Amino acid sequence: MSVYFVLFLIFNITIYYRSEESNSRPQHTIEDLIIMALQGLKKKSTTNQIINWIKDNFIYYKKIENEGWIKSVKNCLSAKKKFIKLRRNTNDGPGKESFWTLDPENS
């Protein structure tokens, strides 16, 4: 499969999930959503950045009133070995929240 075809698919999937017509609950697990967020952000990310990416790309989570899914995101990040927690460095800017990234060995 060519790189261009993969990029085409990613672009189309992103557009679909950002559309207003996709108000139904996505068929992805919380783990899948986190992986997509970390890949979409293309850098180490805080929990809030991951949550905001999910809200921005999946209308369902932006509109849902029950925020239990946010606890699920935090729990999944801590429980799964494929997510690595990184401590903040002094040159990471302001804030206290740790960063998360994908473990290349467990992804």
Buried (B, 14 or more C-beta within 10 A) or exposed (E): EEEEEEEEEEEEEEEEBEEEEBEEEBEBEBBEBBBBBBEBBEEBBBBEBBBBBBBBBBBBBEEBEEEEBBEBBBEBBEEBEBBBEEEBEEEBEEEEEBBBBBEEEEE
